[in-house]
Amino acid sequence: MGYGSYSHEAHEALLRDRASRPVQEVFVQSSCHPMMNPKGVRVRESRDSAEHPNSLGIVFALDVTGSMGAIPRLLATEQLPKFMRVLTDCGVQDPQLLFMAIGDATSDRAPLQVGQFEATANLMDQWLTWSYLEGGGGGTSQESYELGLYFLAEHTEMDCVVKRGHRGYLFMTGDELPYPSLSKHIADGIVGDRLDDDLTVEEILAELQKSFVPFFIIPHEPAHDCERRWRDLLGDNVIRMDRAEDICFVNAGALLIGEKLVSSLDELGATLKQGGMPEKRTGAVLRALRPFAEASGLVASSKVKQLFDGLMGK
């Protein structure tokens, strides 16, 4: 998948009338959409074409349990065009987005929902709003993130990887722990894969990282101490934000850093503001991205250092 041309104007037009609508009028699914059911899916593909010779696969894996419903709504009513504008303005030629919704396989009716990689505004929006916001979760301080990671590791194929050896990007949002392993029974029941044994989350991530640069995005102060565990798994690719409203700018910033399309945090801040990030959110977004930026060799300018010092009260 991934055919057709992206129009920022068309994307903005889609969202224009939604800003004041209740979430139930934007996300109307009352169960998993049949096209997003992962059972029996062989592969989701991100492919090059004459229109998109340099496709780059990007996944938004959204926790849709009770505490996390704000992010899908923000994407569908305000922010996704801003994410796309930052990328395309900075030279990411052919981004192709896939939306995935994650719940809890031990308790939810739809613990995994998976769209297709798409390049047009209409189709990106279709898969996003086809997601069923179940709002469940098991109450165990864990969600089935490892199930989503497994699907992406085993059931996606991207030309950026196959043809160019260039990994795609995964932005998984959540505020809970992963289960320590994926049960072979859950893999069979939800995806239809028959495994010989359970797989640890470490084993799944090792396979996933052959194709994706994964990030775990914590959108607020989590109710449970999940950050330490995720940092054990992903290091500085764990990003904790102050507010959910920063999601698209944090994700876009992480991708620009990963693609080496900015040379400093000062340049990154200016780029994100040009893409629509409010001035008042600059400090919080750059602060969230700073550990990953420093690990990637990006140097903060003196101006940004002064901003950080001011925020920290130094």
MARNU-359599 format. One record per residue (C-alpha): residue in three letters; x, y, z; residue number from 1. Coordinates in pm, 1 decimal. Example, Ala and Ser with C-alpha at 12.3 -4.5 7.8 and 13.67 -1.06 7.14 Angstrom:
<rs>
 residu       c1       c2       c3 num
    ALA   1230.0   -450.0    780.0   1
    SER   1367.0   -106.0    714.0   2
</rs>
This chain:
<rs>
 residu       c1       c2       c3 num
    MET      0.0      0.0      0.0   1
    GLY     99.6    364.8      3.2   2
    TYR    -20.9    496.3   -332.8   3
    GLY   -153.9    842.5   -414.6   4
    SER    -29.2   1191.9   -335.8   5
    TYR    -44.6   1372.1     -4.5   6
    SER   -215.8   1711.8     11.1   7
    HIS   -176.3   1914.7    327.2   8
    GLU   -469.8   2133.2    223.3   9
    ALA   -694.2   1829.1    178.8  10
    HIS   -587.5   1698.0    517.5  11
    GLU   -659.6   2026.2    691.4  12
    ALA  -1000.1   2039.7    522.2  13
    LEU  -1086.0   1694.8    658.4  14
    LEU  -1017.4   1808.5   1012.5  15
    ARG  -1160.9   2158.2    993.5  16
    ASP  -1518.5   2071.0   1087.6  17
    ARG  -1425.3   1822.5   1358.5  18
    ALA  -1258.4   2039.9   1617.5  19
    SER  -1573.0   2090.4   1824.4  20
    ARG  -1731.8   1749.5   1769.8  21
    PRO  -1748.3   1495.1   2053.3  22
    VAL  -1510.2   1205.1   2013.8  23
    GLN  -1801.4    963.1   1959.9  24
    GLU  -1884.6   1142.3   1633.0  25
    VAL  -1527.6   1112.4   1505.5  26
    PHE  -1456.4    755.1   1614.0  27
    VAL  -1785.0    577.6   1548.1  28
    GLN  -1671.7    215.2   1568.0  29
    SER  -1837.8     10.1   1842.8  30
    SER  -1616.5   -292.0   1776.6  31
    CYS  -1305.0   -375.8   1577.3  32
    HIS  -1351.3   -279.2   1212.3  33
    PRO  -1326.4   -598.9   1004.1  34
    MET  -1051.9   -445.6    789.6  35
    MET   -841.1   -378.3   1101.4  36
    ASN   -869.3   -727.4   1246.8  37
    PRO   -514.4   -872.8   1248.6  38
    LYS   -631.4  -1236.8   1250.2  39
    GLY   -490.2  -1407.5    944.0  40
    VAL   -319.6  -1098.0    802.1  41
    ARG     -5.0  -1205.3    618.2  42
    VAL    163.9   -868.7    576.2  43
    ARG    109.0   -493.8    579.4  44
    GLU    323.4   -334.7    310.5  45
    SER    491.1      1.8    255.9  46
    ARG    600.9      7.3   -107.8  47
    ASP    779.2    239.4   -348.3  48
    SER    594.1    359.4   -656.3  49
    ALA    644.5    606.0   -939.1  50
    GLU    483.1    869.9   -714.6  51
    HIS    680.1    761.9   -406.7  52
    PRO   1022.8    627.8   -503.6  53
    ASN   1167.0    678.1   -152.7  54
    SER    892.2    551.7     75.6  55
    LEU    951.1    559.3    449.4  56
    GLY    726.5    346.2    669.6  57
    ILE    603.0    516.6    988.3  58
    VAL    377.4    355.0   1248.2  59
    PHE    162.5    526.7   1510.4  60
    ALA     77.6    250.9   1759.2  61
    LEU   -182.8    404.0   1990.1  62
    ASP   -280.2    273.5   2330.2  63
    VAL   -660.7    306.8   2325.5  64
    THR   -729.8    202.2   2685.0  65
    GLY   -915.0    430.3   2924.5  66
    SER   -634.1    667.6   3019.6  67
    MET   -504.6    717.6   2665.4  68
    GLY   -804.1    823.5   2455.8  69
    ALA   -694.8   1186.5   2417.8  70
    ILE   -418.9   1114.9   2166.6  71
    PRO   -630.8    955.2   1889.6  72
    ARG   -871.9   1247.1   1914.1  73
    LEU   -589.8   1502.8   1893.2  74
    LEU   -453.7   1332.9   1582.9  75
    ALA   -794.1   1315.4   1413.9  76
    THR   -914.3   1666.9   1496.0  77
    GLU   -603.9   1885.3   1509.0  78
    GLN   -255.3   1753.3   1476.3  79
    LEU   -183.0   1491.1   1212.9  80
    PRO   -150.0   1744.8    927.2  81
    LYS    108.2   1930.4   1138.3  82
    PHE    314.7   1611.3   1173.5  83
    MET    303.0   1561.6    797.8  84
    ARG    387.5   1926.0    726.4  85
    VAL    700.6   1914.8    943.0  86
    LEU    819.6   1598.8    769.0  87
    THR    752.2   1706.9    412.4  88
    ASP    889.0   2058.8    466.1  89
    CYS   1212.1   1905.0    597.6  90
    GLY   1269.0   1672.7    305.4  91
    VAL   1112.4   1345.1    416.8  92
    GLN   1000.0   1274.2     63.5  93
    ASP    752.7    989.3     82.5  94
    PRO    623.6    916.7    434.2  95
    GLN    368.3    637.1    456.0  96
    LEU    169.9    605.8    779.7  97
    LEU     11.6    301.8    941.6  98
    PHE   -217.5    327.6   1244.1  99
    MET   -238.9     54.0   1504.2 100
    ALA   -459.1     44.6   1814.9 101
    ILE   -352.2   -150.0   2123.8 102
    GLY   -544.3   -269.7   2428.2 103
    ASP   -515.9   -563.4   2665.5 104
    ALA   -534.5   -915.7   2524.8 105
    THR   -629.5  -1058.1   2863.9 106
    SER   -950.1   -854.9   2892.8 107
    ASP  -1040.8   -645.4   2586.2 108
    ARG  -1257.3   -744.9   2290.5 109
    ALA  -1021.7   -576.4   2041.6 110
    PRO   -670.2   -581.1   2188.6 111
    LEU   -502.7   -526.1   1851.4 112
    GLN   -626.1   -334.8   1546.0 113
    VAL   -405.2   -272.7   1242.8 114
    GLY   -452.2    -43.6    943.5 115
    GLN   -253.1    -16.3    621.1 116
    PHE     44.2    200.4    525.3 117
    GLU    -97.3    501.8    340.9 118
    ALA     35.0    812.4    168.7 119
    THR   -281.5   1018.5    114.4 120
    ALA   -469.3   1232.2    363.9 121
    ASN   -802.9   1057.9    303.1 122
    LEU   -669.2    708.2    363.3 123
    MET   -457.5    800.5    664.0 124
    ASP   -767.1    958.6    813.8 125
    GLN   -981.9    658.1    724.3 126
    TRP   -768.1    406.5    914.3 127
    LEU   -719.1    638.8   1209.3 128
    THR  -1091.6    703.2   1252.9 129
    TRP  -1181.2    340.2   1187.6 130
    SER   -999.0    257.2   1510.6 131
    TYR  -1226.6    136.9   1788.1 132
    LEU  -1150.5    331.4   2106.7 133
    GLU  -1248.5     52.2   2341.0 134
    GLY  -1132.4    233.8   2652.3 135
    GLY  -1070.5    -88.6   2840.0 136
    GLY   -748.0   -221.2   2986.3 137
    GLY   -700.2   -494.3   3239.1 138
    GLY   -620.7   -302.1   3557.6 139
    THR   -288.1   -484.6   3600.7 140
    SER    -55.4   -191.5   3516.0 141
    GLN     18.2   -375.1   3188.8 142
    GLU   -113.8   -356.2   2833.4 143
    SER    -43.7   -580.3   2534.8 144
    TYR    223.8   -362.0   2375.9 145
    GLU    434.1   -672.8   2307.8 146
    LEU    152.2   -806.7   2086.7 147
    GLY    166.5   -494.2   1870.5 148
    LEU    546.3   -512.2   1858.0 149
    TYR    524.5   -875.8   1751.1 150
    PHE    283.5   -801.0   1467.4 151
    LEU    507.7   -525.6   1332.7 152
    ALA    816.7   -745.2   1358.0 153
    GLU    658.4  -1040.9   1179.4 154
    HIS    384.6   -902.4    955.7 155
    THR    518.5   -586.2    791.0 156
    GLU    737.6   -542.1    486.1 157
    MET    875.8   -203.7    381.5 158
    ASP   1072.0   -111.8     71.9 159
    CYS   1276.5    134.8    274.8 160
    VAL   1420.9   -171.6    450.1 161
    VAL   1411.6   -426.4    166.9 162
    LYS   1557.5   -200.1   -103.2 163
    ARG   1764.5     53.2     89.2 164
    GLY   1844.9   -101.1    426.2 165
    HIS   1681.4    202.6    588.6 166
    ARG   1465.7    130.8    889.2 167
    GLY   1119.2    274.5    936.0 168
    TYR    994.7    445.3   1252.7 169
    LEU    759.5    324.0   1523.5 170
    PHE    598.8    565.1   1768.5 171
    MET    413.6    367.8   2034.9 172
    THR    219.6    569.9   2290.6 173
    GLY    138.0    429.3   2631.7 174
    ASP    150.7    473.5   3006.0 175
    GLU    176.0    115.2   3130.4 176
    LEU    419.9   -175.6   3136.4 177
    PRO    440.1   -434.2   2862.0 178
    TYR    367.3   -791.6   2955.7 179
    PRO    703.9   -966.1   3002.4 180
    SER    624.9  -1216.5   2729.5 181
    LEU    379.5  -1284.6   2449.8 182
    SER    184.0  -1601.9   2515.3 183
    LYS    178.2  -1841.1   2222.1 184
    HIS   -193.2  -1882.5   2289.1 185
    ILE   -255.0  -1507.5   2249.9 186
    ALA    -46.4  -1497.7   1930.8 187
    ASP   -259.3  -1778.8   1790.3 188
    GLY   -591.2  -1639.4   1909.2 189
    ILE   -539.0  -1276.0   1803.9 190
    VAL   -302.5  -1294.4   1504.7 191
    GLY   -336.0  -1656.3   1398.3 192
    ASP     34.1  -1740.0   1436.4 193
    ARG    125.5  -2072.3   1590.8 194
    LEU    441.3  -2034.0   1795.7 195
    ASP    642.8  -2314.7   1948.4 196
    ASP    693.6  -2118.8   2271.7 197
    ASP    610.3  -1790.1   2437.0 198
    LEU    832.4  -1500.9   2326.6 199
    THR    988.9  -1253.2   2568.3 200
    VAL    946.1   -885.2   2495.5 201
    GLU   1326.7   -867.1   2456.8 202
    GLU   1317.4  -1131.4   2184.0 203
    ILE   1037.3   -950.1   2005.4 204
    LEU   1219.3   -615.8   2018.9 205
    ALA   1539.8   -769.7   1883.6 206
    GLU   1348.0   -881.1   1575.1 207
    LEU   1149.1   -557.4   1546.4 208
    GLN   1464.0   -343.7   1550.3 209
    LYS   1580.4   -503.2   1227.7 210
    SER   1306.6   -307.8   1051.4 211
    PHE   1207.8    -19.4   1280.6 212
    VAL   1357.6    247.5   1501.8 213
    PRO   1114.6    211.8   1793.3 214
    PHE   1011.2    483.8   2036.2 215
    PHE    787.6    453.7   2339.6 216
    ILE    612.9    783.7   2407.9 217
    ILE    469.8    845.5   2756.1 218
    PRO    226.7   1137.4   2720.2 219
    HIS    203.0   1245.4   3083.3 220
    GLU    314.1   1151.2   3430.1 221
    PRO    211.8    782.2   3436.1 222
    ALA      0.8    643.8   3715.8 223
    HIS    241.9    350.8   3739.8 224
    ASP    620.8    349.5   3721.4 225
    CYS    653.7    218.1   3367.3 226
    GLU    931.8    448.6   3249.4 227
    ARG   1217.7    254.9   3409.9 228
    ARG   1115.0    -71.3   3245.7 229
    TRP   1079.5     87.3   2904.8 230
    ARG   1418.6    256.2   2940.0 231
    ASP   1568.8    -82.6   3021.4 232
    LEU   1425.7   -201.4   2689.6 233
    LEU   1474.4    104.9   2465.4 234
    GLY   1716.6    342.0   2641.2 235
    ASP   1687.6    703.8   2528.4 236
    ASN   1421.2    609.1   2272.5 237
    VAL   1173.6    645.1   2558.0 238
    ILE   1031.7    996.7   2558.0 239
    ARG    815.9   1133.3   2839.3 240
    MET    611.5   1442.3   2762.7 241
    ASP    437.0   1690.6   2987.4 242
    ARG    111.6   1687.8   2789.0 243
    ALA    -56.5   1475.6   2524.9 244
    GLU    -92.7   1782.6   2301.4 245
    ASP    281.2   1766.4   2219.8 246
    ILE    256.2   1423.2   2056.1 247
    CYS    292.5   1513.1   1688.5 248
    PHE    574.8   1760.2   1745.2 249
    VAL    764.6   1519.3   1968.1 250
    ASN    724.3   1239.1   1714.5 251
    ALA    821.4   1461.8   1423.8 252
    GLY   1120.3   1594.4   1616.7 253
    ALA   1243.0   1244.5   1701.5 254
    LEU   1217.6   1144.6   1335.8 255
    LEU   1405.0   1454.9   1217.3 256
    ILE   1681.3   1379.6   1467.4 257
    GLY   1691.5   1015.4   1361.0 258
    GLU   1710.9   1112.1    993.4 259
    LYS   1979.2   1375.1   1071.6 260
    LEU   1771.8   1649.4    911.8 261
    VAL   1851.0   1903.6   1184.4 262
    SER   2191.4   1990.1   1326.6 263
    SER   2097.3   2137.8   1664.3 264
    LEU   1812.3   2161.6   1910.8 265
    ASP   1786.8   2529.6   1824.6 266
    GLU   1726.5   2441.5   1459.5 267
    LEU   1480.5   2171.2   1562.2 268
    GLY   1278.6   2415.2   1772.2 269
    ALA   1261.7   2665.3   1485.5 270
    THR   1160.2   2390.2   1242.9 271
    LEU    880.6   2264.2   1465.1 272
    LYS    747.6   2614.1   1523.5 273
    GLN    742.6   2672.8   1149.1 274
    GLY    535.2   2353.6   1121.8 275
    GLY    275.3   2485.5   1364.6 276
    MET    405.1   2411.4   1713.2 277
    PRO    285.6   2681.7   1955.3 278
    GLU    562.3   2902.1   2091.7 279
    LYS    456.7   2823.3   2447.5 280
    ARG    521.6   2449.5   2394.1 281
    THR    877.1   2489.2   2263.2 282
    GLY   1052.4   2438.7   2594.6 283
    ALA    848.4   2132.6   2691.8 284
    VAL    891.6   1961.7   2353.3 285
    LEU   1266.4   2021.6   2337.9 286
    ARG   1306.2   1913.9   2698.2 287
    ALA   1128.6   1585.5   2621.6 288
    LEU   1350.3   1526.3   2317.9 289
    ARG   1678.5   1633.4   2474.4 290
    PRO   1799.1   1290.1   2603.6 291
    PHE   1742.4   1127.3   2264.3 292
    ALA   1897.4   1425.4   2087.0 293
    GLU   2208.9   1413.2   2303.5 294
    ALA   2240.2   1036.6   2259.1 295
    SER   2220.9   1098.1   1882.7 296
    GLY   2498.6   1357.2   1894.5 297
    LEU   2277.9   1662.0   1848.6 298
    VAL   2422.3   1963.4   2031.9 299
    ALA   2208.2   2223.4   2201.4 300
    SER   2289.2   2581.6   2110.7 301
    SER   2358.5   2837.2   2381.8 302
    LYS   2010.5   2978.8   2323.8 303
    VAL   1847.7   2642.1   2392.3 304
    LYS   2070.3   2583.3   2695.0 305
    GLN   1949.3   2913.7   2837.5 306
    LEU   1590.8   2803.4   2775.4 307
    PHE   1648.8   2474.2   2957.7 308
    ASP   1821.9   2650.6   3246.4 309
    GLY   1525.1   2884.7   3278.4 310
    LEU   1280.2   2594.5   3280.7 311
    MET   1483.8   2412.9   3546.3 312
    GLY   1516.3   2725.7   3760.0 313
    LYS   1896.1   2745.2   3728.9 314
</rs>
